């Protein structure tokens, strides 16, 4: 059975989704998020330095709940597991990816946006899924629409989620967390503006 993802006890249901171009900035970013009250982070595998950044965060800031995003192949699963992640996230799922994730023993947020996709994942034992891209697939209304026929599933929407609509998503009965890049913008990471990220994290934490 897949391992369900759980937010850390007492943590606000916010997961910043970040792209890190310079691996050495990963630990400082994680510390800024923690200082602002955010206890989880998803580092996407969209840069050549992502795995190194993940490994540095895992070593230097072990108190943050560390996830890897854009995990789309069994090889990705092996690489991020070796780097020390606490959970994995994917925009979708395939049979090979499901089996690799299940074998890893790590919590896995697989993506689903249609009823058929969600039902297929539920048959495999998933109870928590990623809803991506959220706004392009009906936004809050689309998410809530899945709740009636699929009450056993809850979702973490990402894609178009930001400061202006995060609270509306979180108010949906089948939403357990939201993910987005607004808490740690790419330009702030590149410039090393950790105070700005800490302030944004504190604002995001107050949404709950």
C-alpha positions as CSV (number, residue, x, y, z in Angstrom):
1,X,0.0,0.0,0.0
2,X,1.2,3.6,-0.7
3,X,2.3,5.6,2.3
4,X,-0.1,8.6,2.8
5,X,1.4,12.0,3.2
6,X,0.9,13.8,6.5
7,X,1.8,17.4,7.3
8,X,4.0,17.8,10.4
9,X,2.0,18.1,13.6
10,X,0.8,21.7,14.1
11,X,2.2,22.9,10.8
12,X,0.2,25.3,8.6
13,X,-1.1,23.5,5.5
14,X,1.2,25.4,3.2
15,X,3.9,23.7,1.0
16,X,6.1,26.2,-0.9
17,X,7.0,24.8,-4.3
18,X,10.5,26.0,-5.1
19,X,13.0,26.0,-8.0
20,X,16.6,26.2,-6.8
21,X,19.3,27.1,-9.3
22,X,22.2,27.3,-6.9
23,X,22.3,24.3,-4.5
24,X,24.1,26.1,-1.8
25,X,21.1,28.4,-1.3
26,X,18.9,25.5,-0.3
27,X,19.6,25.5,3.5
28,X,19.2,29.2,3.8
29,X,15.9,29.1,2.0
30,X,14.7,26.3,4.3
31,X,15.7,28.2,7.4
32,X,13.9,31.3,6.2
33,X,10.7,29.3,5.7
34,X,11.0,27.8,9.1
35,X,11.6,31.2,10.7
36,X,8.3,32.3,9.1
37,X,6.4,29.4,10.4
38,X,6.3,27.1,7.4
39,X,7.4,23.6,8.1
40,X,7.4,21.9,4.7
41,X,9.0,22.5,1.4
42,X,8.8,20.9,-2.1
43,X,12.0,21.3,-4.1
44,X,11.2,20.6,-7.8
45,X,13.5,18.5,-10.0
46,X,13.6,21.2,-12.6
47,X,17.2,22.2,-12.4
48,X,20.5,20.2,-12.6
49,X,21.3,21.3,-9.0
50,X,18.0,20.1,-7.4
51,X,19.2,16.8,-6.1
52,X,22.3,18.5,-4.5
53,X,20.1,21.2,-3.0
54,X,17.8,18.5,-1.5
55,X,20.8,16.7,0.0
56,X,22.2,19.9,1.5
57,X,18.8,20.8,3.1
58,X,18.4,17.2,4.4
59,X,21.8,17.4,6.1
60,X,21.8,21.0,7.3
61,X,18.1,21.6,8.1
62,X,16.7,18.2,9.1
63,X,13.9,19.8,11.0
64,X,12.0,20.9,7.9
65,X,9.7,18.3,6.2
66,X,11.5,18.0,2.9
67,X,9.8,17.0,-0.4
68,X,10.9,16.5,-3.9
69,X,8.5,17.5,-6.7
70,X,8.2,16.7,-10.4
71,X,9.1,13.1,-9.6
72,X,8.1,11.4,-12.8
73,X,10.2,8.3,-13.2
74,X,11.4,5.4,-11.1
75,X,14.9,6.8,-11.4
76,X,13.7,10.1,-9.9
77,X,12.4,8.1,-7.0
78,X,15.7,6.4,-6.3
79,X,17.7,9.7,-6.6
80,X,15.5,11.7,-4.2
81,X,15.3,8.9,-1.7
82,X,19.1,8.7,-1.7
83,X,19.2,12.5,-1.3
84,X,17.2,12.3,1.9
85,X,13.7,13.5,1.2
86,X,10.7,12.9,3.5
87,X,8.1,12.8,0.8
88,X,7.6,12.9,-3.0
89,X,5.2,14.8,-5.3
90,X,4.3,14.2,-8.9
91,X,2.0,16.0,-11.4
92,X,0.5,12.6,-12.3
93,X,1.2,8.9,-12.0
94,X,2.0,5.9,-14.1
95,X,2.0,2.2,-13.1
96,X,5.8,2.2,-13.1
97,X,6.0,5.3,-11.0
98,X,3.4,4.0,-8.6
99,X,5.3,0.7,-8.0
100,X,8.6,2.6,-7.5
101,X,7.1,5.0,-5.1
102,X,5.4,2.2,-3.1
103,X,8.6,0.2,-2.9
104,X,10.5,3.3,-1.7
105,X,8.4,3.4,1.5
106,X,8.1,7.2,1.2
107,X,4.9,9.2,1.3
108,X,3.9,10.0,-2.2
109,X,1.5,12.7,-3.5
110,X,0.5,11.6,-7.0
111,X,-1.4,14.0,-9.2
112,X,-5.0,13.7,-10.4
113,X,-7.5,16.2,-11.6
114,X,-10.3,14.1,-13.2
115,X,-12.7,11.7,-11.5
116,X,-11.3,8.8,-13.5
117,X,-7.7,9.6,-12.5
118,X,-8.7,10.0,-8.8
119,X,-10.7,6.8,-8.8
120,X,-7.8,4.9,-10.4
121,X,-5.5,6.2,-7.6
122,X,-8.0,5.4,-5.0
123,X,-8.2,1.8,-6.2
124,X,-4.4,1.6,-5.6
125,X,-4.9,2.7,-2.0
126,X,-4.2,6.5,-2.2
127,X,-6.2,8.7,0.0
128,X,-4.3,12.0,-0.5
129,X,-3.5,13.3,-4.0
130,X,-2.1,16.4,-5.7
131,X,-4.6,18.5,-7.7
132,X,-2.6,20.0,-10.6
133,X,-2.8,22.3,-12.4
134,X,-5.6,23.5,-10.1
135,X,-6.8,26.7,-11.6
136,X,-6.7,25.3,-15.2
137,X,-9.0,22.5,-14.1
138,X,-11.8,24.4,-12.5
139,X,-10.1,25.9,-9.5
140,X,-11.9,25.7,-6.2
141,X,-15.2,24.7,-7.9
142,X,-13.5,21.8,-9.7
143,X,-11.8,20.6,-6.5
144,X,-15.1,20.8,-4.6
145,X,-16.8,19.0,-7.4
146,X,-14.8,15.9,-6.8
147,X,-15.7,15.9,-3.1
148,X,-19.3,14.7,-3.5
149,X,-18.6,11.4,-5.4
150,X,-15.2,10.8,-3.9
151,X,-15.5,11.6,-0.2
152,X,-12.6,9.4,0.7
153,X,-10.1,11.5,-1.0
154,X,-8.4,14.8,-0.1
155,X,-6.2,17.0,-2.2
156,X,-3.3,19.4,-2.2
157,X,-4.0,21.8,-5.1
158,X,-1.1,23.6,-6.8
159,X,-0.8,25.5,-10.0
160,X,-2.4,29.0,-9.9
161,X,-2.6,28.9,-6.1
162,X,-1.4,32.1,-4.5
163,X,-1.9,34.6,-1.6
164,X,-5.2,35.8,-3.1
165,X,-6.9,32.4,-3.4
166,X,-5.1,30.0,-1.0
167,X,-7.6,30.6,1.8
168,X,-10.5,29.8,-0.5
169,X,-8.9,26.5,-1.5
170,X,-8.1,25.7,2.1
171,X,-11.8,26.2,3.0
172,X,-12.8,23.4,0.6
173,X,-13.7,20.3,2.7
174,X,-11.5,18.0,0.5
175,X,-8.4,20.2,0.6
176,X,-5.8,19.3,3.3
177,X,-3.0,21.7,2.1
178,X,-2.0,24.0,-0.7
179,X,1.2,24.3,-2.6
180,X,2.6,27.2,-4.6
181,X,5.6,29.3,-5.5
182,X,4.3,32.6,-4.1
183,X,5.8,32.0,-0.6
184,X,9.3,31.7,-2.0
185,X,9.5,33.5,-5.4
186,X,12.2,32.6,-7.8
187,X,13.7,36.1,-7.8
188,X,13.9,36.2,-4.0
189,X,15.7,32.9,-4.0
190,X,18.2,34.0,-6.7
191,X,19.0,37.3,-4.9
192,X,19.2,35.6,-1.5
193,X,16.4,37.8,0.0
194,X,15.7,35.5,2.9
195,X,14.0,38.2,4.9
196,X,11.4,38.7,2.2
197,X,10.8,34.9,2.1
198,X,10.5,34.8,5.9
199,X,7.9,37.6,5.7
200,X,6.0,35.9,3.0
201,X,6.1,32.6,4.9
202,X,4.7,34.4,8.0
203,X,1.9,35.9,5.9
204,X,1.1,32.5,4.4
205,X,1.0,30.9,7.8
206,X,-1.6,33.5,9.0
207,X,-4.0,32.5,6.2
208,X,-5.0,29.4,8.2
